[in-house]
């Protein structure tokens, strides 16, 4: 598997378990698999939905600030990678 760094976590919201991610490189689509890695974070998950400013979107490009539901706690500065088979 190949991984490409596409962004960084800028904020985590506990109650809906949502990560705010700043995309620094590449394109992210619903259905993609991401790997979130940091000091105490390390898991992969499929992107089931994304939002920008509470609007559901299907794709997000470099420079976008997106929100995605995450299955585990993430922290600011955790790195987000796009996983390619």
Backbone as CSV, one residue per row, in Angstrom:
resi,resn,N_x,N_y,N_z,CA_x,CA_y,CA_z,C_x,C_y,C_z
1,UNK,0.836,-1.196,0.000,0.000,0.000,0.000,0.872,1.249,0.000
2,UNK,0.380,2.242,-0.677,1.100,3.505,-0.788,0.304,4.568,-0.053
3,UNK,1.013,5.462,0.642,0.336,6.540,1.362,0.885,7.883,0.913
4,UNK,-0.026,8.843,0.758,0.353,10.200,0.372,-0.188,11.155,1.425
5,UNK,0.690,12.007,1.954,0.239,12.997,2.938,-0.680,13.988,2.238
6,UNK,-1.897,14.143,2.789,-2.833,15.083,2.153,-3.312,16.175,3.087
7,UNK,-3.030,16.040,4.390,-3.524,17.087,5.274,-3.104,16.903,6.713
8,UNK,-3.644,17.791,7.545,-3.329,17.781,8.967,-4.591,18.124,9.760
9,UNK,-4.733,17.489,10.931,-5.877,17.758,11.802,-5.657,19.112,12.474
10,UNK,-6.658,19.997,12.382,-6.551,21.308,13.025,-7.411,21.411,14.276
11,UNK,-8.423,20.546,14.377,-9.287,20.565,15.564,-10.049,19.247,15.651
12,UNK,-10.414,18.874,16.888,-11.212,17.670,17.096,-12.405,18.022,17.966
13,UNK,-13.590,17.614,17.523,-14.815,17.856,18.272,-15.276,16.526,18.861
14,UNK,-15.267,16.421,20.193,-15.532,15.164,20.872,-16.948,14.655,20.651
15,UNK,-17.936,15.527,20.819,-19.303,15.026,20.842,-19.801,14.472,19.520
16,UNK,-19.588,15.108,18.377,-19.989,14.318,17.206,-18.837,13.442,16.708
17,UNK,-17.662,13.481,17.385,-16.449,12.764,16.962,-16.082,13.146,15.525
18,UNK,-15.824,14.432,15.357,-15.506,14.984,14.037,-14.127,15.635,14.068
19,UNK,-13.350,15.357,13.027,-12.036,15.978,12.873,-12.134,17.077,11.831
20,UNK,-11.607,18.260,12.170,-11.462,19.330,11.189,-10.080,19.156,10.579
21,UNK,-10.039,18.999,9.262,-8.795,18.702,8.566,-8.529,19.764,7.515
22,UNK,-7.309,20.263,7.514,-6.853,21.211,6.492,-6.139,20.390,5.428
23,UNK,-6.670,20.393,4.203,-6.030,19.642,3.122,-4.863,20.456,2.570
24,UNK,-3.668,19.890,2.658,-2.465,20.602,2.216,-1.988,20.107,0.867
25,UNK,-2.480,18.969,0.437,-2.009,18.395,-0.821,-3.005,17.358,-1.323
26,UNK,-3.199,17.297,-2.604,-4.010,16.231,-3.178,-5.505,16.452,-3.085
27,UNK,-6.230,15.408,-3.463,-7.688,15.413,-3.569,-8.237,14.282,-2.703
28,UNK,-9.310,14.551,-1.975,-9.943,13.537,-1.131,-11.394,13.373,-1.562
29,UNK,-11.823,12.113,-1.705,-13.182,11.821,-2.133,-13.868,10.917,-1.115
30,UNK,-15.189,11.013,-1.036,-15.962,10.076,-0.221,-15.689,8.678,-0.775
31,UNK,-15.424,7.733,0.116,-15.087,6.371,-0.307,-13.595,6.079,-0.207
32,UNK,-12.775,7.135,-0.141,-11.331,6.950,0.014,-11.012,6.422,1.409
33,UNK,-9.875,5.784,1.537,-9.388,5.339,2.842,-8.274,6.286,3.282
34,UNK,-8.358,6.733,4.552,-7.323,7.611,5.084,-6.642,6.941,6.276
35,UNK,-5.431,7.372,6.542,-4.654,6.911,7.694,-4.307,8.166,8.487
36,UNK,-4.734,8.203,9.747,-4.430,9.352,10.608,-3.367,8.903,11.597
37,UNK,-2.263,9.633,11.617,-1.126,9.223,12.439,-0.564,10.405,13.209
38,UNK,-0.274,10.180,14.466,0.312,11.219,15.305,0.991,10.586,16.504
39,UNK,1.332,11.411,17.490,2.041,10.949,18.678,1.338,9.770,19.353
40,UNK,0.025,9.864,19.509,-0.714,8.768,20.152,-1.925,8.351,19.312
41,UNK,-1.886,8.641,18.020,-2.983,8.318,17.104,-2.422,7.472,15.971
42,UNK,-3.127,6.404,15.604,-2.669,5.583,14.476,-3.799,4.645,14.062
43,UNK,-4.622,5.073,13.093,-5.684,4.202,12.602,-6.050,4.567,11.170
44,UNK,-6.683,3.617,10.495,-7.183,3.839,9.143,-8.701,3.765,9.178
45,UNK,-9.318,4.497,8.272,-10.769,4.399,8.133,-11.177,4.885,6.755
46,UNK,-12.384,4.479,6.366,-12.969,4.914,5.102,-13.677,6.249,5.346
47,UNK,-13.599,7.133,4.370,-14.308,8.412,4.467,-15.740,8.178,3.992
48,UNK,-16.692,8.229,4.928,-18.091,7.977,4.584,-18.832,9.253,4.210
49,UNK,-18.399,10.389,4.779,-19.004,11.671,4.417,-18.051,12.791,4.791
50,UNK,-18.178,13.894,4.078,-17.353,15.078,4.326,-18.243,16.297,4.285
51,UNK,-17.833,17.316,5.024,-18.574,18.572,4.996,-17.613,19.751,4.958
52,UNK,-18.081,20.817,4.313,-17.423,22.119,4.398,-18.503,23.082,4.859
53,UNK,-18.272,23.712,6.027,-19.253,24.653,6.582,-20.667,24.053,6.621
54,UNK,-20.801,22.833,7.117,-22.082,22.126,7.292,-22.762,21.747,5.980
55,UNK,-22.051,21.864,4.859,-22.593,21.442,3.570,-21.919,20.140,3.171
56,UNK,-22.727,19.108,2.885,-22.175,17.811,2.501,-21.547,17.917,1.114
57,UNK,-20.320,17.386,0.994,-19.615,17.415,-0.287,-19.122,16.010,-0.621
58,UNK,-18.789,15.795,-1.879,-18.285,14.492,-2.332,-16.767,14.492,-2.510
59,UNK,-16.215,15.639,-2.885,-14.759,15.743,-3.074,-14.264,17.050,-2.474
60,UNK,-13.004,17.035,-2.052,-12.369,18.244,-1.517,-10.947,18.294,-2.055
61,UNK,-10.500,19.492,-2.367,-9.191,19.671,-2.985,-8.248,20.408,-2.043
62,UNK,-6.988,20.439,-2.430,-5.940,21.144,-1.681,-6.405,22.541,-1.279
63,UNK,-6.184,22.894,-0.009,-6.572,24.213,0.488,-7.907,24.229,1.216
64,UNK,-8.696,23.153,1.067,-10.016,23.097,1.712,-9.886,22.732,3.191
65,UNK,-10.801,23.260,3.985,-10.922,22.858,5.394,-12.193,22.037,5.502
66,UNK,-12.032,20.752,5.814,-13.172,19.846,5.806,-13.409,19.254,7.193
67,UNK,-14.613,18.749,7.381,-14.945,18.022,8.601,-15.337,16.614,8.223
68,UNK,-14.772,15.617,8.921,-15.175,14.228,8.684,-15.386,13.534,10.027
69,UNK,-16.346,12.619,10.047,-16.557,11.800,11.250,-15.406,10.824,11.356
70,UNK,-14.854,10.696,12.563,-13.756,9.751,12.775,-14.159,8.726,13.828
71,UNK,-13.607,7.519,13.701,-13.993,6.427,14.600,-13.219,6.439,15.906
72,UNK,-12.189,7.283,15.998,-11.362,7.336,17.192,-10.955,8.786,17.437
73,UNK,-10.423,9.035,18.627,-9.983,10.385,18.967,-8.754,10.760,18.140
74,UNK,-8.739,11.999,17.646,-7.553,12.521,16.956,-7.116,13.793,17.668
75,UNK,-5.917,14.229,17.364,-5.379,15.411,18.025,-4.872,16.411,16.989
76,UNK,-4.808,17.679,17.413,-4.260,18.701,16.532,-2.862,18.298,16.093
77,UNK,-2.538,18.579,14.863,-1.232,18.297,14.240,-1.054,16.840,13.826
78,UNK,-2.055,15.953,14.072,-1.967,14.599,13.529,-1.955,14.719,12.010
79,UNK,-1.188,13.861,11.358,-1.045,13.909,9.900,-2.066,12.956,9.266
80,UNK,-2.678,13.411,8.170,-3.672,12.619,7.450,-3.075,12.182,6.103
81,UNK,-3.115,10.872,5.890,-2.579,10.296,4.649,-3.704,9.670,3.862
82,UNK,-3.610,9.750,2.535,-4.517,9.035,1.650,-3.887,7.676,1.382
83,UNK,-4.650,6.603,1.608,-4.126,5.241,1.391,-4.551,4.777,-0.001
84,UNK,-3.558,4.361,-0.778,-3.845,3.825,-2.119,-3.495,2.339,-2.119
85,UNK,-4.366,1.491,-2.657,-4.055,0.040,-2.679,-2.878,-0.284,-3.590
